[in-house]
Amino acid sequence: MNLQELVRLEYLKYRTRRQFFRDCGVGLGTLALASLLCPEAFAQSERGAAADPLAAKPPHFRPRARSVIYLHMAGAPSQLDLFDYKPKLLELNGQPCPESYYKGQQFAFIRGVPKLLGTPHKFAPRGKCGQMMSDILPHLATVADELCVVRSMKTDQFNHAPAQLFVHTGFPRPGRPSMGSWVSYGLGTENRNLPSFVVLISGTAAPDGGAALWSSGCLPTVHQGVRLRSDGEPVLFLNNPPGLDRDLRRQSLDALRRLNELQLQAVGDPEILTRINQYEMAYRMQTSVPEVMDISREPEYIHRLYGTTPGQRSFANNCLLARRLVEAGVRFVQLYHWGWDQHGDHMGNDLRYGLVQRCRETDQACAALIRDLKQRGLLDTTLVIWGGEFGRTPMNEERNGSKWLGRDHHQHAFTIWLAGGGVKAGFSYGATDELGYFAVENPVHVHDLQATILHLLGLDHEKLTFRFEGRDVRLTDVHGRVVYDILA
C-alpha cells in the first residue's frame, strides 16, 4: 500500500458518519448554549430560531387564528339528540330500519334488524340565524349566532380509540404526531415560559386513545402535549422536593446541561437538544404554570359565568383555564371530557339521563368560554372547536333487549361546531339524509377538518411535513381539502 492510499484511509477514518454527527454536534451545542445564556438576543437571530424547537416561526400565509381550543367530547355525543333534527325519524320511531341502511354496514353492537329511534328531546331554532338545537343545550343556544355548525362530518373509524386517534393524529393507530404537536412544530409558542401545547382532562375517565392522543410521534418530543391538572399540583413533580431550593435547582440544571452538551458533542443526537430545552422549560414552568393555573384570581362574575369552583376537577374549570392559557400565549389547548358513549344499556348512558347529565356538565362552560373570549377581544384570533370522534346511529341499539334508549357508534355522519378564529358565525354547513344516516350535502371528512384548522392558523397542510422513515409525514396523510365555504 503506497503512501497516498495510507493518507486516504486515515482521512476516511475520521470522516465516518459518527464523526460527521460529532462535528455537527459541536455547532449545535454552541447554539443551544447561546440560546440559554442570552435568550432575548438569540431569539432575534436566524440561528436562534433553528436552535430553539419552540421558537415562533412564520406561518405559510396570513393566519386568521392565533390559537386553538379544542373541546373533545370523548365517547361521541349523539348529533341526532343535540344538533341534527330529523322530523322523519320521529315519525318512524320504533319502526324497523330499512334494509338499505344496515345491510353490509359495520356496527359495534347492533345485531339483526334494528328499530329507528327518534329523539326524546325537543328542538327549536336558536338565535337570529335559526340554528336548530336541542332543549338540553340552553346555554349554548344563547350564543347560537357565534357558531358555525357542520352537520355533515364523517370518519373512517367506528371504535373509540382508533377514531379519537384518527381525529387528533390523522391515523387510527398510535405513533403519529397529534394536531397540537403539528401546530407547535409549525408555529412555535408565543410564551417561552409555557408549553405551546397543553392538555386538560375532565370527566370520570381519560379518553380511550390515552396519551397517544397528544403524543409528538416522530416530531421532536418538545412538541408533545403537556398535561396539566386543574386540581392539586398542575404538573406532577413540578415543585422542588424538600431541601432543594430554587438556587440549588438552578445549579443542578446547569451541571446537567453541561453533561448533555458533552453527550451532544459525542453522538450528535438532536433529541439531546430537546432534552436541554425541556429541562429549561420545566424550570421556567415552576413559576409560570402555578400563576396561570390559579383560577381563584378571577373575579366572582367570571366564576358565575362559567360555573367554576377553584380547586375542583371539572370541565368548567378547564374551560376557564383554557381561556387563561391562550391569553398567556399557549398555542393549542386540548380539552377532553369523557362520558358521551350513550349506548342505552343502563340508566347512566340512556339518552334521557346520561346524555342530559353530560350536557349539564359542559353546556354552561362552553357558552361562557365563547362569551368570555369575545368580551376580551380574543374570539377573533382563537378558534374554538367542539365535537366527538364519530356520531351515533338513527337506530336504537337495544343491546341484549335493553329497554333504555341508546345509539350505537356511527361513522357516516356526525356534527361539530366551531366558533371564532376566522369561521363564519351563525352559519350551518352540510346536511344528512332524512333519517340522519348519511352525510348527503357538503360532506366533510376528518382530514378536511384537519386541513381547515391548519389553514386558519396560516399553515398549508400539504407543506407542513416532517421527514420520517423515508417519506414526508403530515397530519392529513395524503388526503384533505380546506373547506373554504365555512371561512369568514
PyMOL commands that set and color helices and strands:
alter all, ss='L'
color gray80, all
select helices_A, chain A and resi 3-13+17-37+39-43+46-51+79-81+87-91+99-102+138-141+144-146+160-169+179-187+210-214+221-223+246-267+271-293+295-297+300-306+315-327+347-349+354-375+379-381+399-401+446-456+484-486
alter helices_A, ss='H'
color red, helices_A
select strands_A, chain A and resi 67-74+115-116+123-126+131-134+147-154+197-202+226-227+332-338+382-387+391-396+407-410+414-419+427-429+431-432+439-441+444-445+466-468+471-473
alter strands_A, ss='S'
color yellow, strands_A
deselect
rebuild
show_as cartoon
